[in-house]
Amino acid sequence: RFVEKAIALDSRHVLAFRLRGELLLAAGQAEHAIVAYFQANNYAKDLNSYRGLVAAYLSTRKYKEALCTAKEAVATLPNNAYAVALVGRVLATSPEGTDKARRAFQKALALDAACADAALALSDLHLARGDHAEAAACLKRSLGALERDALHAKLADVHVQADEIPAALAAYHAALSLNPTCEAALAGLDNVEKMMRGGGGDDLDDESVGHSGAANSAELDEALDGSAFL
């Protein structure tokens, strides 16, 4: 209600349009979210508007539009690591795009070693290959540039998958020292404690690893052809 009131008072209220898009996307109304994010992006071509628009396009399997939007973000925000990571996010939706996605994430991290979006996504690509050591190394390099609770929590998940429980506990606690309400760390720590009590615990494999819900090659062929700059 407040979002709609804000838009009624100011038809160019960028934050209100972004919030409308976020609410619609969360409610499963991705097509309407696209319109809201597009309006926000039309008034202010900032990273958050691009992110929302890409997420909405991906939710509706509009991969070509998602990639075009991500590449526009790179052109509009040159040398912005998060914009480059956005391109990688789209490419990573298909197994055929994995190599280009990896290069995009590596390029983003070369621009800004603290880019959490790129570090998290690149670690997922390493995990998809079963390379726990490189996934952990990638996250540690980013943490060396800037400590973030999400990176510590992800590192802990990697350690759990590698059956390195002491290291996982240390990483979860590091995340919680930065943010006591970090949901990923709290859930992961609870899971490890269940495992230590012999209760089994939940599978921590990220559903995004292995391209769950990924695009098929036919849908992304044209989009991938347009990403040669990577």
N, C-alpha and C positions, 0 to 999 in steps of 0.2 A: 504493500500500500504506500509506504513512504517513498519507494523508488518511483512509482507512478506519479506521486505528487511532485517529486523533485523534477521529473521530466515535464510535467504540466507547467511548472513555474519557470523552467528553463529548458527549452527544446534542444539546446546544445550542451546539456549537462553530461559530460563524458563519463564521469564516475557512475552516474545513475544508469546510463546505458550499459556499462560494463557489468554492473551489479544485476541488471535485468537479464543480461546474457548468462551470467553465472547461475542465477536462480532457475532460469529456463533449462539450462543444460543439466543441472542437478535433478530437475523434475522430469528429465527424459524428453524434453521438447527441443531437440537439437536444431530443427529447421527454424524455429522461432528465435533460438539463441543466435543463429547465424545472422539474422536480421539485426538483432540488438548489438552484437559485437561489430557488425559492419558499420552501423551508425556511429558507434563509439570511435571506430577506426577512422571514419570519414572526418570526424571533428578533431581527432588528435591521434596521429600515427605514432603511438608509443608502444613499448614492448608488451605491456599487459593487454592492450587491445589486440595486438597480433597473436599473442598466446591464446587468448580466448577464441579468436576466430579460427585458428588452426585446430584447436581442440574440438570445436563445433563441426568443422568440416570433416575431421577424422571420424567423429561419431556418426556422421551420415555417409561415410565411405566415399567422400568426395576427395580422393587423394590428389588429383591434379590441382584442384583449387587450393587444397591445403599446402601443397608444395609451392605453388605460385605465391601464396600469401607469405610463406616462410621466406622465400627468396626476396620478396618485396621488403620484408623486415630487414634483411641483410643489406639491401640497397639503401634503405631509408636510414638505418642505424649502422653505418660502416664501422667495422672493427669492434662491434658489440658481440661479445662471446655468447651471450644468451640468445641473440638472434641467429647466430650460426648453429647453435645447439638445436634451435627450433627446426632448422632444415634437417638435421640429423634425426630428430624425432619422427618426422614424416617418413624419411627413407627407411628407418628401422621397422616400419610396419610391415615390410615385406622381406622374406629371406633373400630375395634378389638384390635388395638395397642395402644389405648388411655392411658390405665393404665400404660403400660410399658413406653410410651413416657413421661408421667407425672413423673415417677420415674427417668427417664434419665435426665429430666430438673432439677428436685430437686437435683439430684446428682451433676449436673454441677454447680448449684448455691451453693452447699455445698463446692465445690472446689474453686469457685470464685463468691462471691456474686454480683460482678459487671458484670457478663457475660450477656450482653444484649440479645444475641441470645436466651438464655434459659429463661430469664425473660419475653421477649416479647411472646415467644411461650407458656410458661406456663400460662401467662395471657389469651391468646386465649383459652386455654383449660378450664380455669375457666369461661370465657365468654360463651363458648359453653354450659355450665351447667346453665347459667343464674346467676352465682355467681359474681356479680359486686364488692362486698366488698373484696373478696379474690383476684380478679384480680388486684384491686387497691393496696391492701396490698403487693402483690408480686412485683409490679413495684416500690412501695415506698421503699421496702427493698433493691432492687437493686440500686435505686437512692441514698440511704443512703451510699452505698459503693462507688459509682462514678456517678456523674451527667452526663447525656447524653441527648441531645435534642430529640433523638428518643424515649427514655423512658418517658420523660415529655409529648411528643405529644401523645403517646399511653395512658398514664394515663389520659390525657385530653379527649381522645375519650371514655374511660371507664366512666368518669364522665358525659359526654354527654348522653351516653346510659342509665345511671342511673338517668338522669334528674337533675344532680347537676351542673347547669350552672355556678355559680360563681367559683366553684372549677375548672371547665373545663377551664374557661377563664384564671385563675391564672396559670394553668399548661401549656396552650398554650403559654402564655407570658414568662414563665420560659424557655420553649424550644427555643423561639425566642431570648431570652437574651443570650443563649449559641451559637445559630446559626441563625442569622437573615434570612438566606435563606432556613431554614428547610421547605421543601415542605409540609410535613404532618401537621405541625403546621399552616402554612399559609392557607392551604385548610380547616383545621378544624376550624380555627378562622373565616374564611369567612362564613363557614356553620353556625356557631353559630350566627354570626351577622345577617344572613338571617332569622334564627329562631326568633331572638329577634325583628326583624322588621315585623314578621308575615308572612314571605315568605315561611315558611315550612322547608327549608333546606333539605340536602340529608341524606339518610340512612347511618349511619357510621358503620353498622355491617360489620366486616371484612369477606370477601368472604372465607377466609381460615377457619374461625370458622364454625364448623358443617361439616368439611371435604368436602368442595366443590371440585369436581374433584377427590375425594378420590379413592383409590384402592379398589377393591372388595375383600372379604375375601379369595376367591380362589387364587387370585394373590399373596396375602401376607402370606398365611398359612405357607409356607416353611420358609419364611424370619422371621416370628414371632417365629417360633419354634427355630430358631437359635439365639434368643436374650434373652435366659433365664438368662444370667449373670446379667440382670437388675432386 
